[in-house]
Amino acid sequence: TSEEGTNGPITITDKMTKGLTFKKGISVQDGSGNIVNAPFNPSSDKSSYTMTLPEMKAGDSYVIRYQCEADVDLLGTDMTVRNTASVTGKDSDGKDLKHEVTVDHTFDMLDNGTITR
């Protein structure tokens, strides 16, 4: 969510722990639930992606959903994954902005390696 809005588009970069790969099925919605078409550019090993989203007005937000898959050799074990997402662009005054968030999740991988986030 942007409190003051942005001056132009924003770039999202999302990196996952080694052992996880992004799958197809990424979706982006604005705060009203409307689909936002944004190019999804996964890294060659599919452990991260970058996308550019349209300019945000004050109070606007985006919700990004995707699925990732654990390597087969991780099945049957508990695992903690780290997800680091960063946003870069220009704030409403045209100054550079960068915000980064890191979240750890612990999962019990019993049957399959699909984790929905």
Secondary structure as UniProt FT lines:
FT   STRAND          10..16
FT   TURN            18..19
FT   STRAND          20..22
FT   STRAND          27..30
FT   TURN            31..32
FT   STRAND          41..42
FT   TURN            44..45
FT   STRAND          48..53
FT   TURN            58..59
FT   STRAND          62..65
FT   STRAND          67..70
FT   HELIX           72..74
FT   TURN            75..76
FT   STRAND          78..91
FT   TURN            92..93
FT   STRAND          96..108
FT   STRAND          114..116
//
